[in-house]
């Protein structure tokens, strides 16, 4: 019998069968019905998303676009009669940047336009520039001498051409049941050291080499460097190439080009066919205000109004697409979740607060600043009074995919609670709790100071294969039904957390993390 009972517990954890402990957790099914009715029948989430993406575009932190999008968001939240709506300043972040105009085309032999984009925080060309293209692959210090004196006034291709395989597998994917079961298993890592693994070889491991290479290209007077973009089929992944700090050394103009167009130019140069480009790169820096902001708004609680449940997502994006899946999707879901809770008129004991963060793409900067200001500084772990009143934080930042469960961040004690909350959403595909940590987004700012912060498990859809930080991160890649379901799930989790008798259980407080000992993001 003992073995049978143990197997039953294992099955319950893997497949979501409620145990006695889970059944004891109170779940307000009437509230869940009302939330589903509002969110699935009168959704505004796609309209919200269209404003953030189609109207305001990419929202690079510090840019005019993100500021305009934030003002629209603030106005919308106030229209919904939320309270304490504010753009809460943090900083300094550094100077802002935007691309004002860009065009690129080959004008020799035959003329054709190019799919390419400038890197953020890089300078422009001060007008249209026509120049020859050369290749300069620099992998070590000896290569500097090979190209010295040969690059002035040239467009320089700086990365080797690569193979472009056919896409035999679809870029979109939803988790299978087998994958979800595997995700729910406790990962076990072998101890480090003592193994027979070999050190990786090849490449230049000098962390300053890329900076010296950029300074070399600048001193040699190149018009711009051109890199072969990751991705294919016209998808180009682009991030930053310069610094937000105006006192840092300058860099040259830097362009990332679609691999298919890069390859065409590369092969012509291999055939000794001269190639001339005309580019006009108009980039602008903004030094007037070096601070940034987070967008906050809330629905006040009743008898536990001094205690807090937070939902959030990062508001910023990169600049080449319109920041749809990363992360207007999360921002729109969180805004819609708060709208649903307000529209239903459901009473919540704790205050529910929205946080839309900036500076996430540069290292979770906005959420970390907010947590430091309100709850604790992870460097010394001196707790502020609101730390004890914090109930939970829920985050969405894995694209458009429907929510399939929750990453528990190692917090075993919340498992039976979330199992009970998930039961009404099994018919929407939410079945899985993963004990694992997941990284790279803003729930980590809360987890780092011992607050219960969680990221939802989402179907990957096309996130890493096509849209994440790319020019294809646009409205058309959003799945409307997923967005509606996600807003309903987030609203319900916020409601349940706000109304349960106790705050969510916590892990032990982490040790202070002085900057020298802090792990990377």
C-alpha positions as a printed Julia matrix, in Angstrom:
521×3 Matrix{Float64}:
   0.0    0.0     0.0
   2.83   2.39    0.77
   4.2    2.0    -2.75
   0.74   2.64   -4.19
   0.35   5.85   -2.18
   3.78   7.06   -3.23
   2.94   6.42   -6.88
  -0.29   8.34   -6.47
   1.6   11.35   -5.14
   4.06  11.2    -8.05
   1.21  11.01  -10.54
  -0.48  13.95   -8.87
   2.64  16.07   -9.22
   3.24  15.07  -12.82
  -0.27  15.16  -14.21
  -2.06  17.66  -12.02
  -4.35  15.22  -10.17
  -5.51  17.14   -7.07
  -4.33  15.76   -3.73
  -5.99  16.37   -0.37
  -3.67  19.33    0.27
  -4.63  20.87   -3.06
  -8.35  20.42   -2.48
  -8.06  22.43    0.75
  -6.95  25.51   -1.21
  -9.99  27.74   -1.74
 -10.75  28.59   -5.37
 -13.46  31.13   -6.2
 -15.03  29.5    -9.26
 -17.72  32.15   -9.57
 -15.01  34.81   -9.93
 -13.22  32.61  -12.45
 -16.43  32.36  -14.49
 -16.86  36.14  -14.5
 -13.22  36.69  -15.46
 -13.5   34.18  -18.31
 -16.72  35.77  -19.52
 -15.24  39.27  -19.64
 -11.85  38.26  -21.03
 -13.03  35.82  -23.69
 -16.17  37.63  -24.86
 -15.28  41.32  -24.56
 -11.51  41.31  -24.89
  -9.57  44.49  -25.69
  -6.14  42.88  -25.64
  -5.49  42.96  -29.39
  -6.55  46.59  -29.66
  -4.13  47.44  -26.84
  -1.39  45.5   -28.6
  -2.05  47.25  -31.91
  -1.61  50.67  -30.33
   1.67  49.66  -28.67
   3.08  48.11  -31.87
   1.41  49.58  -34.97
   1.02  53.12  -33.69
   4.14  53.55  -31.53
   6.46  50.86  -32.96
   9.67  49.62  -31.38
  10.11  50.96  -27.85
  13.82  51.23  -27.16
  14.39  52.54  -23.65
  15.19  56.25  -23.76
  13.66  56.76  -27.22
  10.82  59.14  -28.14
   8.78  56.09  -29.17
   8.75  54.5   -25.73
   7.87  57.81  -24.1
   4.94  58.35  -26.47
   3.73  54.77  -25.91
   3.96  55.28  -22.15
   1.86  58.43  -22.27
  -0.82  56.58  -24.26
  -0.7   53.7   -21.76
  -1.01  56.05  -18.81
  -4.04  57.71  -20.4
  -5.66  54.33  -21.12
  -5.14  53.11  -17.55
  -6.73  56.29  -16.22
  -9.7   55.83  -18.59
 -10.27  52.46  -16.9
 -10.41  54.33  -13.57
  -7.37  52.65  -12.1
  -5.66  54.57   -9.32
  -2.13  55.75   -8.57
  -1.31  55.68  -12.29
   2.19  57.03  -12.65
   5.4   56.99  -14.66
   7.8   56.31  -11.81
  11.29  57.6   -12.57
  14.44  55.55  -12.13
  17.99  55.99  -13.32
  20.26  57.05  -14.64
  19.78  54.8   -17.66
  21.9   56.73  -20.13
  21.26  58.56  -23.35
  18.41  57.65  -25.62
  18.7   56.68  -29.28
  16.49  56.25  -32.32
  16.84  55.51  -36.01
  15.18  58.35  -37.9
  15.76  57.15  -41.45
  17.53  54.28  -43.17
  17.93  53.12  -46.75
  20.43  50.78  -48.37
  20.85  49.54  -51.93
  23.45  48.17  -54.3
  23.98  50.57  -57.22
  26.68  48.76  -59.25
  26.24  46.16  -62.02
  22.55  45.84  -61.17
  20.62  47.91  -58.67
  18.62  46.3   -55.87
  17.45  47.26  -52.36
  18.84  45.58  -49.26
  17.19  44.3   -46.08
  19.38  45.69  -43.33
  19.16  47.61  -40.05
  21.47  49.78  -37.93
  22.47  48.63  -34.47
  21.18  50.65  -31.52
  23.38  53.37  -30.03
  25.55  53.62  -33.15
  26.09  56.79  -35.2
  24.76  57.48  -38.68
  26.38  58.58  -41.91
  25.34  62.26  -41.94
  23.48  61.82  -45.2
  23.6   59.42  -48.17
  27.03  57.92  -48.79
  28.06  55.95  -51.89
  31.16  53.78  -51.51
  32.77  50.48  -52.49
  32.36  47.33  -50.42
  35.34  45.33  -49.14
  35.72  42.28  -46.89
  37.86  42.51  -43.75
  37.6   39.5   -41.44
  39.68  40.31  -38.36
  40.05  37.48  -35.86
  43.33  38.36  -34.11
  45.88  41.13  -33.62
  47.91  40.08  -36.66
  44.89  40.76  -38.88
  44.95  44.46  -37.96
  48.19  44.9   -39.92
  46.76  43.0   -42.91
  44.0   45.58  -43.41
  45.63  48.73  -42.1
  45.42  51.59  -44.59
  42.99  49.78  -46.93
  39.55  50.55  -45.5
  39.1   54.31  -45.55
  35.85  55.41  -47.17
  34.65  51.83  -47.61
  31.7   49.76  -46.48
  33.33  46.8   -44.72
  31.87  43.3   -44.44
  33.21  42.04  -41.12
  31.73  38.54  -40.67
  32.28  35.47  -42.87
  29.48  34.11  -44.99
  27.75  31.04  -43.55
  25.63  28.23  -44.92
  21.86  28.86  -45.02
  20.07  25.52  -44.67
  16.51  24.96  -45.82
  13.8   25.23  -43.15
  12.63  21.63  -43.11
  11.06  22.15  -39.67
   8.38  24.76  -39.06
   9.58  27.74  -37.01
   6.4   27.58  -34.9
   5.93  25.01  -32.13
   3.59  24.25  -29.25
   4.65  22.11  -26.32
   3.56  18.48  -26.57
   2.26  16.63  -23.53
   5.52  14.67  -23.42
   7.54  17.9   -23.34
   5.38  19.33  -20.56
   5.78  16.17  -18.46
   9.56  16.34  -18.96
   9.52  20.02  -17.99
   7.77  19.2   -14.71
  10.58  16.86  -13.61
  13.15  18.01  -11.06
  16.4   18.7   -12.95
  19.53  17.13  -11.49
  22.88  18.69  -12.36
  26.08  16.65  -12.02
  28.76  18.23   -9.8
  31.17  20.51  -11.58
  34.84  19.66  -11.84
  36.61  16.34  -11.9
  35.25  15.4   -15.31
  37.11  14.59  -18.46
  35.64  17.39  -20.52
  37.94  19.38  -22.75
  38.26  23.09  -22.87
  36.74  24.69  -25.91
  39.17  25.97  -28.46
  39.16  28.38  -31.34
  38.03  31.96  -31.55
  39.4   34.99  -29.74
  38.67  34.88  -26.01
  40.01  38.36  -25.23
  36.96  40.21  -23.84
  38.33  43.54  -25.12
  39.1   42.34  -28.63
  35.77  43.36  -30.16
  36.12  46.84  -28.67
  39.62  47.17  -30.13
  38.37  45.94  -33.49
  35.63  48.59  -33.52
  38.16  51.29  -32.61
  40.39  50.05  -35.45
  37.56  50.35  -37.99
  36.76  53.84  -36.69
  40.38  54.98  -36.86
  40.7   53.56  -40.37
  37.77  55.72  -41.48
  35.25  53.11  -42.64
  31.83  54.38  -43.68
  30.11  51.53  -41.83
  30.65  47.92  -40.89
  28.23  45.29  -42.22
  27.48  42.02  -40.41
  25.66  38.96  -41.69
  22.45  38.68  -39.73
  21.41  35.61  -37.82
  18.21  34.06  -39.13
  17.11  33.58  -42.72
  14.15  34.18  -44.99
  14.47  37.93  -44.47
  14.44  37.66  -40.68
  17.23  39.74  -39.13
  18.1   39.74  -35.42
  19.49  43.12  -34.29
  20.42  44.58  -30.91
  22.97  47.19  -29.8
  26.43  48.08  -31.07
  27.25  51.24  -29.14
  27.11  52.59  -25.61
  24.43  54.48  -23.68
  27.24  56.33  -21.91
  28.31  59.38  -23.91
  31.76  59.32  -22.29
  32.58  55.85  -23.66
  34.79  55.62  -26.78
  32.93  56.26  -30.04
  32.16  53.45  -32.47
  31.59  53.38  -36.24
  28.22  53.03  -37.94
  27.21  49.36  -37.78
  24.69  47.56  -39.99
  23.22  44.05  -39.77
  22.09  42.66  -43.14
  19.77  39.82  -44.08
  21.92  36.77  -44.82
  20.51  36.3   -48.32
  21.5   39.83  -49.36
  24.83  39.61  -47.55
  25.53  36.4   -49.43
  24.79  37.93  -52.82
  27.28  40.75  -52.2
  29.83  38.3   -50.75
  29.72  36.07  -53.81
  30.09  39.02  -56.21
  33.18  40.18  -54.34
  34.57  36.62  -54.46
  34.2   36.83  -58.26
  36.16  40.12  -58.29
  33.03  42.0   -59.34
  33.15  45.52  -57.81
  30.16  46.32  -55.58
  29.09  49.82  -54.62
  26.49  50.61  -51.97
  24.46  53.69  -51.25
  23.3   54.02  -47.67
  21.62  56.78  -45.73
  21.77  56.16  -41.98
  20.14  58.83  -39.83
  20.48  57.97  -36.15
  19.84  60.37  -33.29
  21.04  60.44  -29.68
  19.07  62.01  -26.81
  21.11  63.4   -23.92
  18.57  65.73  -22.31
  17.13  63.21  -19.83
  19.29  60.27  -18.78
  16.62  58.72  -16.55
  13.91  56.26  -17.5
  10.61  55.21  -15.91
   8.33  52.33  -14.98
   4.58  52.49  -15.54
   2.53  51.65  -12.45
  -1.21  51.51  -11.73
  -3.37  49.65   -9.25
  -6.75  48.5    -8.0
  -6.96  49.13   -4.24
  -7.73  46.26   -1.92
 -10.25  46.13    0.9
  -9.39  44.73    4.34
  -5.78  43.85    3.34
  -5.14  46.9     1.16
  -1.68  47.44    2.64
  -0.6   44.07    1.23
   0.36  43.8    -2.41
  -0.02  41.49   -5.4
   1.86  42.58   -8.52
   1.56  41.61  -12.17
   4.04  42.85  -14.72
   5.94  42.67  -17.99
   8.64  44.68  -19.66
   7.44  47.55  -21.8
  10.63  48.18  -23.77
  11.81  46.39  -26.9
  14.47  46.53  -29.57
  14.01  48.82  -32.53
  13.86  46.84  -35.79
  10.37  45.34  -35.46
   7.56  46.77  -33.36
   8.33  44.78  -30.21
   5.17  42.69  -30.5
   6.09  39.32  -28.99
   8.9   40.87  -26.94
   7.16  42.3   -25.14
   4.07  44.24  -26.12
   2.39  40.85  -25.78
   3.16  40.68  -22.08
   2.39  44.35  -21.51
  -0.98  44.1   -23.3
  -1.87  40.92  -21.39
  -1.13  42.59  -18.07
  -3.07  45.72  -18.96
  -6.01  43.6   -20.12
  -5.86  41.5   -16.94
  -6.2   44.64  -14.84
  -9.0   45.92  -17.1
 -10.85  42.61  -16.68
 -10.58  42.77  -12.89
 -11.87  46.34  -12.91
 -14.68  45.62  -15.4
 -15.99  42.62  -13.46
 -16.27  44.65  -10.27
 -14.76  41.79   -8.27
 -13.62  42.83   -4.81
 -10.06  42.01   -3.86
  -8.72  42.05   -0.34
  -5.16  42.95   -1.3
  -4.13  45.75   -3.64
  -3.28  44.54   -7.15
  -0.61  46.63   -8.84
   0.6   46.65  -12.44
   4.28  47.23  -13.24
   5.45  47.75  -16.82
   9.23  47.92  -16.83
  11.75  49.68  -19.05
  15.42  48.82  -19.44
  14.72  45.08  -19.35
  16.6   44.46  -22.59
  19.7   46.07  -21.11
  19.67  43.87  -17.97
  16.35  43.98  -16.04
  17.25  47.54  -15.06
  13.77  48.99  -14.48
  12.39  46.16  -12.37
  15.6   45.96  -10.34
  15.45  49.68   -9.64
  11.81  49.33   -8.58
  12.5   46.37   -6.27
  15.48  48.18   -4.74
  13.42  51.31   -4.1
  10.36  49.56   -2.64
  11.42  46.23   -1.13
  15.14  45.51   -0.69
  18.56  46.04   -2.22
  19.97  42.66   -3.19
  23.48  43.94   -2.53
  22.94  44.14    1.24
  19.49  42.48    1.71
  18.33  45.15    4.15
  14.57  44.73    3.97
  12.17  47.66    3.66
   8.75  47.58    5.39
   6.85  46.71    2.2
   8.9   43.53    1.79
   6.85  41.84    4.53
   3.57  42.97    2.94
   4.31  41.54   -0.51
   2.17  38.58   -1.58
   3.23  37.63   -5.13
   4.53  38.8    -8.51
   3.45  37.24  -11.83
   5.28  37.94  -15.1
   4.68  37.31  -18.8
   7.63  37.59  -21.18
   7.93  34.57  -23.47
   6.13  35.81  -26.54
   2.62  35.24  -27.83
   2.3   31.59  -26.79
  -0.55  30.43  -24.59
   0.19  29.85  -20.9
   0.76  26.16  -20.13
   1.8   26.44  -16.5
   4.19  28.18  -14.1
   7.9   28.01  -13.36
   8.09  27.65   -9.57
  11.65  29.04   -9.24
  12.42  26.23   -6.78
   9.53  27.2    -4.47
   8.05  23.77   -3.65
   5.53  25.15   -1.19
   3.45  27.0    -3.79
   2.93  23.87   -5.88
  -0.33  22.65   -4.27
  -1.7   26.21   -4.3
  -1.04  26.7    -8.01
  -2.34  23.21   -8.8
  -5.68  24.22   -7.34
  -5.71  27.55   -9.16
  -4.92  25.84  -12.47
  -7.83  23.39  -12.37
 -10.32  25.73  -14.14
  -7.76  26.25  -16.92
  -6.92  22.67  -17.77
  -9.43  23.01  -20.6
  -7.3   25.92  -21.9
  -4.13  23.8   -21.82
  -2.68  24.98  -18.49
  -1.5   21.77  -16.83
   2.16  22.04  -15.83
   4.19  23.19  -12.87
   7.95  23.16  -13.31
  10.14  23.35  -10.22
  12.86  24.81  -12.43
  14.17  28.33  -12.55
  13.78  30.26  -15.75
  15.96  33.24  -16.46
  16.22  36.41  -18.47
  13.19  38.36  -17.35
  11.82  40.58  -14.61
  10.49  38.07  -12.09
  14.17  37.5   -11.24
  14.37  41.0    -9.71
  11.78  39.96   -7.13
  13.16  36.46   -6.62
  16.63  37.93   -6.0
  15.43  39.58   -2.76
  13.36  36.63   -1.53
   9.96  37.72   -2.86
   7.73  35.12   -4.57
   8.11  36.0    -8.24
   6.98  33.74  -11.08
   7.14  33.56  -14.87
   4.42  31.61  -16.67
   5.33  28.7   -18.96
   4.26  29.6   -22.5
   4.21  27.76  -25.8
   7.3   28.92  -27.72
   5.38  29.39  -31.01
   7.96  31.32  -33.15
   9.68  33.14  -30.32
  13.33  32.06  -30.49
  13.16  30.88  -34.11
  11.74  34.03  -35.67
  10.53  36.97  -33.57
  12.78  37.44  -30.52
  14.82  40.65  -31.11
  14.17  40.58  -34.85
  12.59  42.66  -37.6
   9.78  40.08  -37.69
   8.65  40.91  -34.15
   5.43  42.5   -35.39
   1.67  42.38  -34.8
   1.06  39.7   -37.45
   3.08  37.17  -35.42
   0.69  37.46  -32.44
  -1.88  34.72  -31.78
  -5.06  36.49  -30.67
  -6.64  33.48  -28.94
  -3.47  32.93  -26.91
  -3.46  36.54  -25.79
  -7.08  36.38  -24.64
  -6.5   33.18  -22.67
  -3.33  34.56  -21.11
  -5.06  37.7   -19.85
  -7.81  35.59  -18.27
  -5.29  33.32  -16.53
  -3.22  36.25  -15.23
  -6.34  38.05  -13.96
  -7.47  34.91  -12.13
  -4.08  34.26  -10.54
  -3.93  37.88   -9.38
  -7.47  37.61   -7.99
  -6.78  34.35   -6.13
  -3.52  35.71   -4.68
  -5.27  38.88   -3.59
  -8.06  37.05   -1.76
  -6.49  34.03   -0.08
  -6.15  34.28    3.7
  -2.35  34.14    3.68
   0.26  35.56    1.36
   2.02  33.05   -0.87
   4.74  31.08    0.96
   8.33  32.12    0.36
  11.7   30.5    -0.05
  14.42  31.31    2.53
  15.9   34.77    2.12
  18.9   34.81   -0.22
  22.29  36.04    0.89
  23.41  39.55   -0.1
  24.88  39.76   -3.6
  27.64  42.37   -3.7
  28.44  43.44   -7.27
  31.73  41.53   -7.4
  30.02  38.24   -6.5
  26.83  38.66   -8.49
  26.18  36.15  -11.27
  25.38  37.41  -14.74
  21.86  37.66  -16.14
